[in-house]
Amino acid sequence: MRTIDLIVLGVLKKEDLSAYDIQKLIEYQNISQWVKVSTPTIYKKMLQLETQGYVKSRLMKNGKMPVKAIYSLTAKGQTEFEKLMLGIAARPINVYLDFNAVILNLDSLAPTGQKACISIIEANVKKMKVELDNQWVNSQNSTVIPETGKVVIRQQFYLFEAIEKWIEEIKKGF
């Protein structure tokens, strides 16, 4: 998936890191909430990017810790990063919401089941809005989260606000 390539290359553009550190950074910045990326994917991706010549690794030992590979961006990786930035920015914007599969099939349930599904989705949206709002507040004093990361947190909050309004419209139909 090219989006994961862009995320990893972007992280390495800022600093050299191990696959573990990249995975932790993605986890810490909640990137996996917005882009489907798993821990095994990161490790596989690092090997793939190295084979392609976009990153290079060097082995490093820190005290009694095991030896680990530290990855850095190559000139070819820098070029690929810029290519991906422009290419992905030019794509049509798709927002995949897994719960739309539930919405598409609501008419296959009895009215009580329909209302239950909508209520569950609504509760999850409210929960996510609270989490995003907390992340936004916490990010304001953070020097670790870049401004672009803060903007994405806010974008997601606004998206969930819109989904919340949309759910209100859906509920009127039931």
C-alpha positions as CSV (number, residue, x, y, z in Angstrom):
1,M,0.0,0.0,0.0
2,R,1.6,3.3,-1.1
3,T,0.1,5.2,1.8
4,I,2.1,3.2,4.3
5,D,5.2,3.8,2.2
6,L,4.5,7.5,2.4
7,I,4.0,7.4,6.2
8,V,7.2,5.4,6.8
9,L,9.3,7.5,4.4
10,G,8.0,10.7,5.9
11,V,8.9,9.5,9.4
12,L,12.4,8.6,8.3
13,K,12.8,11.9,6.5
14,K,12.7,13.5,9.9
15,E,14.9,11.1,11.8
16,D,16.6,7.7,11.6
17,L,14.7,5.0,13.5
18,S,14.2,1.3,14.0
19,A,11.1,-0.4,12.8
20,Y,10.0,-0.7,16.4
21,D,10.4,3.0,17.0
22,I,8.5,3.8,13.8
23,Q,5.7,1.5,14.9
24,K,5.6,3.1,18.4
25,L,5.5,6.6,16.8
26,I,2.6,5.6,14.6
27,E,0.9,4.1,17.6
28,Y,1.6,7.2,19.8
29,Q,0.4,9.6,17.2
30,N,-2.7,7.5,16.6
31,I,-2.0,7.3,12.9
32,S,-3.5,3.8,12.8
33,Q,-6.9,5.4,13.5
34,W,-6.8,7.2,10.2
35,V,-4.8,4.8,8.0
36,K,-4.9,1.0,8.3
37,V,-1.5,0.0,9.4
38,S,-0.5,-2.8,11.7
39,T,2.7,-3.7,13.5
40,P,3.6,-6.6,11.2
41,T,3.0,-4.4,8.2
42,I,5.7,-1.9,9.4
43,Y,8.3,-4.6,9.8
44,K,7.5,-6.1,6.4
45,K,7.4,-2.7,4.9
46,M,10.9,-1.8,6.2
47,L,12.4,-4.9,4.6
48,Q,10.6,-4.1,1.3
49,L,11.7,-0.5,1.3
50,E,15.2,-1.5,1.9
51,T,15.1,-4.0,-0.9
52,Q,13.8,-1.3,-3.2
53,G,16.7,1.0,-2.2
54,Y,14.5,3.6,-0.5
55,V,16.0,3.1,2.9
56,K,19.2,1.7,4.2
57,S,19.8,0.1,7.6
58,R,22.7,0.0,9.9
59,L,23.0,-2.3,12.9
60,M,23.3,-0.6,16.3
61,K,23.7,-2.0,19.8
62,N,22.8,0.1,22.8
63,G,24.2,-1.2,26.1
64,K,22.9,-4.6,26.9
65,M,20.0,-4.3,24.5
66,P,19.9,-6.6,21.5
67,V,21.3,-5.4,18.2
68,K,18.6,-3.6,16.1
69,A,18.5,-2.2,12.6
70,I,18.2,1.6,12.4
71,Y,16.8,2.8,9.1
72,S,17.5,6.0,7.2
73,L,16.2,7.5,4.0
74,T,18.3,7.2,0.9
75,A,18.4,9.8,-1.9
76,K,16.2,7.4,-3.9
77,G,13.9,7.3,-0.9
78,Q,13.7,11.1,-0.8
79,T,12.7,11.1,-4.5
80,E,10.1,8.4,-3.9
81,F,8.8,10.4,-0.9
82,E,8.3,13.5,-3.0
83,K,6.7,11.4,-5.8
84,L,4.3,9.8,-3.3
85,M,3.4,13.1,-1.7
86,L,2.4,14.6,-5.1
87,G,0.8,11.4,-6.4
88,I,-1.4,10.7,-3.3
89,A,-2.4,14.3,-3.0
90,A,-3.6,14.2,-6.6
91,R,-5.8,11.1,-6.0
92,P,-9.6,11.5,-5.5
93,I,-10.3,11.6,-1.8
94,N,-12.0,8.4,-0.5
95,V,-13.3,8.1,3.0
96,Y,-13.9,4.5,3.9
97,L,-16.2,4.0,6.8
98,D,-16.7,0.4,7.7
99,F,-20.0,1.0,9.4
100,N,-21.5,1.9,6.0
101,A,-21.7,-1.8,5.4
102,V,-24.1,-1.9,8.4
103,I,-26.1,1.1,7.0
104,L,-26.4,-0.5,3.6
105,N,-28.0,-3.6,5.2
106,L,-30.2,-2.0,7.8
107,D,-33.3,-2.7,5.8
108,S,-32.6,-6.4,6.3
109,L,-33.2,-6.1,10.0
110,A,-36.4,-5.7,12.0
111,P,-37.0,-2.1,13.2
112,T,-35.6,-2.9,16.7
113,G,-32.4,-4.3,15.2
114,Q,-32.1,-1.2,12.9
115,K,-32.4,1.1,15.9
116,A,-30.0,-1.0,17.9
117,C,-27.3,-0.8,15.2
118,I,-27.8,3.0,14.8
119,S,-27.5,3.5,18.5
120,I,-24.3,1.5,18.7
121,I,-22.8,3.5,15.8
122,E,-24.0,6.7,17.5
123,A,-22.4,5.8,20.8
124,N,-19.1,4.9,19.1
125,V,-19.1,8.2,17.2
126,K,-19.7,10.1,20.5
127,K,-16.9,8.1,22.2
128,M,-14.5,8.9,19.3
129,K,-15.4,12.6,19.4
130,V,-14.5,12.7,23.1
131,E,-11.2,10.9,22.5
132,L,-10.3,13.2,19.6
133,D,-11.2,16.3,21.7
134,N,-9.0,15.0,24.5
135,Q,-6.2,14.4,22.0
136,W,-6.6,17.9,20.6
137,V,-6.4,19.5,24.1
138,N,-3.3,17.4,25.0
139,S,-1.7,18.1,21.6
140,Q,-1.8,21.9,22.2
141,N,1.1,21.7,24.7
142,S,2.9,18.9,23.0
143,T,6.2,19.4,21.3
144,V,6.2,15.8,20.1
145,I,3.1,16.1,17.9
146,P,3.9,18.3,14.8
147,E,1.4,21.0,13.7
148,T,0.4,18.8,10.8
149,G,-0.5,16.0,13.2
150,K,-2.6,18.5,15.3
151,V,-4.4,19.5,12.1
152,V,-5.3,15.9,11.4
153,I,-6.6,15.4,14.9
154,R,-8.9,18.4,14.4
155,Q,-9.9,17.2,10.9
156,Q,-11.0,13.8,12.4
157,F,-13.0,15.6,15.1
158,Y,-14.9,17.6,12.4
159,L,-15.5,14.5,10.4
160,F,-17.0,12.8,13.5
161,E,-19.2,15.9,14.1
162,A,-20.5,15.6,10.5
163,I,-21.2,11.9,11.0
164,E,-23.0,12.7,14.2
165,K,-25.3,15.1,12.3
166,W,-25.8,12.5,9.6
167,I,-26.8,9.9,12.2
168,E,-29.5,12.3,13.4
169,E,-30.9,12.5,9.9
170,I,-30.8,8.7,9.6
171,K,-32.6,8.3,12.9
172,K,-35.5,10.4,11.6
173,G,-36.1,7.8,8.9
174,F,-36.6,5.0,11.5
